[in-house]
Amino acid sequence: MPAPEARVLRLAPDAASWLRDGQPWTPPRPFYAVVGDPVGHSLSPRFQGAALRAAGLGFDYHAVEIEARRLDALRDRGRELGLLGLNVTAPHKTAAAALCARLTDDAVAVAAVNTVRWDAGGWEGHNTDVGGIAAVLAGLGAAPRTAVVIGAGGAARAAALACLRAGVARVWIAARSPRAAAGLRRWLATLSPEAAACIDVPPPGRPLSRLPLASGAVVVDATPPGSDLTTFLQPPPDVPLGVWLDLNYGPARVAAGNFGAVPDVALRLDGRGVLLEQGALAFAWWFGRAPDRAAMAAALEPSP
């Protein structure tokens, strides 16, 4: 269920105002927002709103649903309509990066943006997924020697770099199609030689059992909800896995995801920890101060 704060906004057809519940709506004060398509499921309004209230900042936080073809209108008109900064979720992370006038180093490395603020030249894009995923992995203790990231989009690229940042020595990014694998190989060519040397892209659909994983390896599922990962899991991995981290979140995702097909996993996590970490980094980037993490974490707890 959407968080209570997540009343979805849309940009009016003429990009001159907002719509909420299909009706014209004027924000009572400036606000930040998570942007995606769809976006009503996002927990960002819940925990970012809690952080803003705890900090005593006079801003709101909403969810904005918008098609990719209208992101340029959001960039050009959003600020004058009260929107001060964005979190960007699927499927817009790569498209948002292309619309930014400036990118931080992490956004350049991933070629995707999940956090935006305005500067004098337009959008400035950042990627806090790398730091957020790395923080979760680092919090688990000693870094595993090997990791697999399943997926090929911005989240998968961020997860691969996060694994390296957390101390993993070798990462495989497992794509589901030849086209996606080719795109990943082109991306690898943009990285530093040191990073590129630690990341491999196996043939699409190769099962985890055919990768030289070390015992205790991490698997990061960076695929959309409902993705069929059977080809990666059959036959099962030959070594016990240490962590299966699904970047999607919610108890239903954990219960109904691919976990049941994965044997010998010491720890199974959904994406709420990553959401908290990347959200805290976004807040700090916007406001130059750390958020109240306890308030953010409490807001992420399931409603009674």
N, C-alpha and C positions, 0 to 999 in steps of 0.2 A: 504493500500500500504506500502511496506517496506520503511524505512527511506533511504534517498539518500546514507548514508554511509554504508548501510547494504549489501554490496557485499559479498555474501556467499562464505566462504572458506570451503574446504574439505581436509582431510588428504589423501595424496596419498596412493594407495594400499600397498606400501612397508613402509609407515609411515616415509619416509625419506625426504618428501617435502610437500608443499601445492599445491592444485589445486584451481584455480579460473576460473569460466566459462569453466571448463573442461580442462584448460591449466595449465601447470606448472607455479607457481608463487612464487617469493621470496619477503618477506616483506622488504620494504626499511629501516625499523627501528623496534625495539622491540614493541610489542603490547599486549593489553589486548583484551578479547573477551567474547561474550556471546555464550554459547554452548547449543545446543538443537537439536531436531529432530521432526518437522521442526523448523527452526529458522529465516527464511527470513522476517517474520512479526514483529520481535522484534524491539522495539523502543530504546533498550539499546545503540546501536551504535550512535544514534542521540544524546542522552543526555549525555552519558558518554564521547563521543567525544568532546562535548561542554565543559564539565568540564575539560578535559585534556588541551584543547586549552586555556581556561580561566586561568588555573594554570600555563601555560607556560611549561608544561611537555613534553618532547620529545618522546611521545609514541602515537601510533594510537590505534584505537578500532575497532574490526571487529566482524562479526558473523561467527561462525563455526558450520556447520551441520555435525553431526556424529552419527552413530548408537551406541546403548548401548554396544554392544559387542566389540567396538573399543575404548572405553574410557580408557582402560588400556594402549593402544598404545599412546593415547594422553598424559596420565600421564608420560609415560616413555620417550617420544620423544619430547613433545611439547616445553619444555624449550629450548632445543638446536635448535629448529626451530624458536625461537624468541618470543614465547608466555610466558608472565610473570605472568598472572593471569586470572581467569575466573569468570564470572557470569554463573550460571547453571540454565537452565530452563527445563520445562517438555520435555520429561519424565525421565530426568536423575538425579533428586535430590537425590533419595535414593541410586541409583547405585554409584553416585559420593561419597557419604558418605562412602560406603564400601571400596572405593579405597584410602581413605585418611590415611596417617600415623598418623595424629593428628587431633582432632576435638575440637572446642571451646565448651564452656558450652551450648550455644544455639543450636549448631549443634547436640550435644549429646542428648539434651532434645527432639528435634524434630525428631531425627534419619533421618535427611535429610540435604543436603548441597546446598546452592545456591551461594556461593562465595568461591573461592579457590585461594591460593597463594602457591608458592613453599617455603619450608624450607630445611634444611640440610637432613631431612629424606624422603622428597618427598612432596606430597600434604598436605597442612593444610587446613581443611575445616571449614567454618563458615556458619551460617544461619542468614541473615539480614531480612528475611521475618517476624520474630517475632517482631523485633524492628520497622520495617516499618509499619506493620499493626497496632501495638499498637500506633504508633505516629499519624496515621490517626484517629483512634478512640478517642484518647485523645484530639485531636484537635477539636472534635465535641462538647466538653463541658462536662457536668456531665456524669459520666459513667452510662449506663443502668444497671439494676439489672440482666437481663437475656440476653442470646445470643444463636443463633443457627448457627453452621457451617455446611454447606452441602458439603459433600465430604469425602474422606478417605485417601488421599495421603499426601505427605509432606506439601503441602500448607495448607491443612485442619488442620493438627497437629499444624503447626505454628500459624494458625489463632486462634485456641483454646487457646493456651498459650498466644497469644497476647491479647486476650479478658481479660484473668485474669490479665495480666500486666497493662491493661488500667483500671482496677478496676471493671470489671464485676464479679458478685458474683456467677453466675451459668451458665454453658455452656453445651449445648447438641451438640454432633457431629452426624449428621444424615448421615449414610451411605446408599448406594443404593443396597447393596447385603449382604447376611449373611456372606460371606467370608470376605468382607471388614469390616463389623462390628466386626467380630472376631479378625481381625488384629488390629483394634483400641483398643479393650479391652486388647490385649496383650501389646500394647504400653502403655496404662494407667498404667499397672503394673510396668513399668519402671520409672514412675514419682515419685516425692516426695509424701508422703502421703497427704500433704497439697494441692498440685495441683490436685492430683487424686480425692480427695474428692469433688472438685468443678466441675468436668467434668463427664457427663453421656453419654452413647451410647445407644439410644433407639432402639427398634427393627427396622430393615431395612424398609424404605418406610413409616414409621409412619408420618402422616401429622402434620404440625406445629400446627394445631388446637387442637391436642391431647397432646400437651406439655404445662406445666403450665407456660406459658410466662407471664411476666409482661408487662403492657402497655409501649410502647416505646422501645421494644426489638430490638436488632440488629440481622440481618441475614447476614452471610458472605457466598457468593456462591464461593466455592473453587473447582467447577467441571470444566471439560474441556469445551471449546466452543461447543455449539450445544447440550449440555446435556438436556434431558427431565426431568424437575422437577415437572411435573404435580402431581405426587403422593404426593409430599410434600405440595402442595398448594391447593389441593381439598379434603375436603371442605376448604374454606379460613380460615386463622387464626382468632381466636375469639377476639383478641385484636388488636388495631392499632399498627403497627410496626413503630419504630423510624427510622431505617436506613436499607437499602438493599445495601450491598457492594459486587459488583461483582469483583472478583480479576482479571478477564480478562479486557481488556481495548479497547477503541476506540468507537467513536460515533455510529458506526453501531451495536456494541455489545449492547449498551444501548438501542438503538431503537428496536432491533430485539430480545432481550433476553427475560427473563422470567418476566420482570417487569409488563407487561400488565396483567398478571394473579394475581398480588399481590395487594390487596386493602389496602387503608389506610396506605401508606408508606409516612412518612414525608419527607424523603430524599433518593434519589437514586444516587449511586456513582458507576462509573466504577473504574478500577484498576490503573489509571494513578497516582493518589496520592500516592498509595502504592508503585508503581514502582519508583517514585521519592524518597520517603523516604528510601526504602531499597537500592536503588542505591547510595544515598548519604552516607549511612552507609558503603557500600562496598568500596567506594572511600576512605573514612577515614581510613578504616582498611588496605587497600593496602598502602596508602601513609603517614599515620600518620598526616593528616591535613584535615580540613573540605573543601569540594568543594565549588565552587561558585554556590550556590543554585539558584540564579536568572538566571544564564546562563543555568543551567540544566532545570529549569522550562520553560524558554522561548523556549528551543529546543523541549520540549514536546508539544508545541502548534501546532494544525493542520496546515499543509502547506496551504497557500492561493490558 
